[in-house]
Amino acid sequence: MRIALIGYGSVGKAFARLLESQRKRFPFRITAIQTRKYTAYDPKGLPIDPEWGPPASVPEFLDKAQPEVVIEITSLNPVDGEPAISHIRAAFARGLPVITANKGPIAHAYASLRAEAAAHHILFRFESTVMDGSPVFNLVRNNLPGVTIHGISGVLNSTTKVVLAEMAQGRSLADGVRLAQEMGIAEADPAYDIDGWDSAAKTAALANVLMDANVTPQMVERTGIGAITPEEIQAAAAAGFVITLVSRAKREADGSLTLTTRPERLPEDDLLANVDGTSNVLLLHTDLMGTQGIVSVTPGVEQTAYGLFADLVDIAQQL
Ligand SMILES: NC(=O)c1ccc[n+]([C@@H]2O[C@H](COP(=O)([O-])OP(=O)(O)OC[C@H]3O[C@@H](n4cnc5c(N)ncnc54)[C@H](OP(=O)(O)O)[C@@H]3O)[C@@H](O)[C@H]2O)c1
C-alpha cells in the first residue's frame, strides 16, 4: 500500500521506523513525503532519510505522489486547525483515505470532515490525536456499541505534568519547559502546552467525536498553569493535594455541554492525580458501562506512531 506523509518530524520519523520494523509482515510503503521545505518521491518506497527535492503545494504533491492513503502529521495549530484541515480536504477531493495525529482538524472541523468523508465513502481515522496511540476513539467505535458518553475527565498533557513535577521540586516553570523540550514531548511552541491550548484542543476533539459536540478549543473554558508557583504546589502537597491540569467535558441535564481545562487541586488518592511522569489518564463516564478508564504509561513518540499504524491496518483491511 502506497502511503504519502504530509509532515515529517518526530512522529513521521518514528512511524517510518515502525513500518521498517514491520516490513516482513505488513506491505506498507512510504512512497512520498512533503514538509514545509521539501518533497521526496519513490514509488518503490523511500528510505528513512530520503533525498529531498523542491517544495510543492499539497495538491501538486498528492497529484504527483498518487498514494493510496494520506497521513497528515504537520504541526498543531490550535487556533484554527489550518492548514491541516485543507490538507485533509485536498486528500478527500482525490478520494483518498486520511489518517491524522494532528488534533487541530478534529478539534475545529470534525463534524464537517466526518460528513465529507461519509458522503464520498472515504475512511478517516485519527486515533493518535489524543493520548498518543492508546485506543480511545477506536475503543469506543469497536467495543462500546450503544453506549452514550455523558462525561469525560482526563489529564492529557504530558508537558504540564513534567513542568509541575519539576516545580514541586522547587525548580522554575522555565526549567520544567526546558526538561520537557529535552524529552521531546513539548509542542513546537511550548506556550500551547503551558497555556492549556493543547489540552483544550484535546477536550474539544474528545467532545466532538465521543459526545457529538460541534465545538472548538476556543469554546473550552481554559486556564493554563503559567500563574502557578512552586510554593503553591509544595503547600498543596503538604496538605495531601496534587495540582494538575485537568480536562473535563460534561453533558448537563438541559443538554448543554460544559467544557473546561484548568489546573485543579485534587486529593492525592484521586485517580486523576495518580499517574506519574509523562503518563496520561482518561475517564469516560457512560450510561451503560459506568466509568471506563484508559491509562497510557509513559507514552512516547513510538506510541503515537503505533496509533497511526493501527489506523493504517484498519483502513487496509477495509479497502
Ligand atoms: N510528538 C508527539 O509525541 C505527538 C503526540 C501526539 C500527536 N502529535 C501531533 O502530531 C503532529 C506532528 O508532531 P511532530 O512532533 O512530528 O511535529 P514536528 O516534529 O514539529 O514536525 C512537524 C512536521 O510538519 C511539517 N509541516 C509543518 N507545517 C507544514 C505545512 N504547512 N506543510 C507541510 N508540512 C508542514 C514540518 O516541516 P518542516 O520540517 O519543513 O518545518 C515537520 O516536518 C502534530 O500535530 C502533533 O500535535 C505529536
The ligand as an ORCA input file, in Angstrom:
! r2SCAN-3c Opt
* xyz 0 1
  N       5.268     14.330     19.203
  C       4.309     13.651     19.817
  O       4.580     12.875     20.748
  C       2.875     13.768     19.363
  C       1.876     13.015     20.016
  C       0.538     13.073     19.540
  C       0.224     13.910     18.476
  N       1.222     14.667     17.897
  C       0.835     15.543     16.775
  O       1.450     15.033     15.589
  C       1.774     16.115     14.707
  C       3.253     16.027     14.337
  O       4.030     16.134     15.519
  P       5.636     16.124     15.467
  O       6.083     16.001     16.874
  O       6.121     15.168     14.434
  O       5.902     17.616     14.941
  P       7.293     18.228     14.411
  O       8.437     17.379     14.831
  O       7.265     19.678     14.773
  O       7.163     18.086     12.801
  C       6.171     18.741     12.077
  C       6.377     18.455     10.601
  O       5.306     19.100      9.899
  C       5.866     19.821      8.813
  N       4.977     20.924      8.479
  C       4.566     21.938      9.268
  N       3.715     22.748      8.594
  C       3.612     22.206      7.338
  C       2.899     22.567      6.175
  N       2.142     23.657      6.143
  N       3.011     21.761      5.061
  C       3.789     20.660      5.087
  N       4.499     20.261      6.167
  C       4.405     21.033      7.268
  C       7.229     20.264      9.294
  O       8.012     20.591      8.161
  P       9.411     21.422      8.290
  O      10.361     20.478      8.984
  O       9.781     21.681      6.861
  O       9.094     22.654      9.084
  C       7.688     18.981     10.005
  O       8.172     18.053      9.053
  C       1.386     17.413     15.459
  O       0.133     17.845     15.013
  C       1.344     16.985     16.918
  O       0.449     17.774     17.699
  C       2.514     14.612     18.294
*
